[in-house]
Amino acid sequence: MRCLALAQAWQDAGGCAVFAMAQTTAAIQARLAAESCELRLVSCATGTDDDSRQTIALAREQAAEWIVVDGYQFTAEYQHALKAAGFKVLFLDDYGHAGHYFADLVLNQNAHANDGVYAARESYTRLLLGTRYCLLRREFAAWRDWKREIAAAGNKVLVTMGGSDPKNLTARAMEALALVRVKSLEAVVVVGGGTSHSELIESSSASAVAGKESGKKVSVRRDVANMAELMAWADVAVSSAGSTCWELCLLGLPSLLVDVADNQTEVAKDLDRRGCAIHLGSAGDFSVERVAEHLDRLLKSGETRHSMSIRGRELVDGRGAVRVASAVRGGLRMRRAQDSDCRLFWEWANDAEVRGAAFSTSPIPWEQHESWFASKMKDPNCRILVGENDEGRPVGQFRVDWRSDGDGEIDVSVAKDCRGAGYGRALIESGVSSVFAERGERLHAFVKTDNHASRSAFELAGFTSLGEEEVQQQRAIHYVRSTNQRAGVRSE
């Protein structure tokens, strides 16, 4: 589901997505077809060398630039194989299971994620950590600004134990519903498309809860497409602690969480500590009586539900998929510089590190900069772009000056407080794409030999080194990039 959310955001940005899967179900196939996503099966054990070879072949066939990897079977060696084949890699991770990270982007959407888990990573690897990057499907976008009304006494319960529920916790949760001392109780039980127990649940459990004498109303729904509406309807949820947690937070729905896999335990505990949910323990500790007790207490306390709802909404804003898609595109929106950017460019240009990397290291007086900036803005052979991140914050500049031979020379700098996050490469890649769309077939850059960060950024952005040259009596590496070179591939 989180990969589907990313695919939707990628489609919304004008791209297309192909799902490569080793296993699937009829429900998943139907869902992907409905979302206009192609499905290709990989006929091998997941995460093996054979898997990487088949995936690389498929990516080449599809002319893909990025490969998104999601699963605990995928190792550091798997990432390295994809990178060595010339692809960019987005690696979805929950707890640092791969050991070392070769991916271009590593996404851990958990609230407790921190960069210490990914200390063993390449210098170019950029981390996307925390709930700002939660991947929520398109259906949740309409609910981002919705306000939940908290009733003093609740009576509506949503039960959702994930797409497969191999331990049949759904049936246990329905037993708990039968014990809840709220006679007007209404419950919707969602059964995933991969659940093997769905017919048994539909035929027996629902009638057991909603007997003629109980006054309770229970319905079972299979493989729903309106989960956001159901979460908005409910007062409380009983849920597994998978990615559904972030949907519950966005909708401000107080929840009882059960971790059904090892990677969910810390998620559930963290949400409990933050007051967004109540952690019931693991699947092995599932107690029907304890679930009923917590449901009873939570439904009767509007104050507790209100507090949990507010804290959940504070944690997730529903724009994570857009942010991740933006990072895949380069993480930046490029806009033309404006007259009002003059002072910002002056401040950037006079930063100590920028001056140290320049061929002229002297500070630039304001009057001189003001005159230079005005002339560049009017020059038809100069294009100055500002890179903005997903929050609209300027992170750096990309400038190209077109020469008489039709080639362009570029200059790039990153704002001081944005360095070390991969923005140098992103500025170069996004800037190159923007200017090549307008004119020219070849771009040049000259980087001082001791400026290792810039050299790495240009090489990772697909520039070829032509060796050392002398520029203003200083040694520099001459880089070049043509329109027929693919970004992100080192040229040997």
Secondary structure, DSSP 8 states (H G I E B T S, - for coil): -HHHHHHHHHHHTT---EEEES---HHHHHHHHHTT-EEEE--S-TTSHHHHHHHHHHHHHTT-SEEEEESTT--HHHHHHHHHTT-EEEEE-SS-TTSSB--SEEEE--TT--GGGG-SB-TT-EEEESGGG----GGGGGGTT------SS--EEEEE--S--TT-HHHHHHHHHHH-S-TT-EEEEEE-TT-TTHHHIIIIIHHHHS-TTT--EEEEEES-S-HHHHHHH-SEEEEESSTHHHHHHHTT--EEEEE-SGGGHHHHHHHHHTTSEEEEEEGGG--HHHHHHHHHHHHH-HHHHHHHHHHHHHH--S-HHHHHHHHHHTS-EEEE--GGGHHHHHHHHTSHHHHHHSSS-S---HHHHHHHHHHHHH-TTEEEEEEE-TTS-EEEEEEEEE-TTS-EEEEEEE-GGGTTSSHHHHHHHHHHHHHHTTS-SEEEEEEETT-HHHHHHHHHTT-EEEEEEEETTEEEEEEEEETTS-TT----
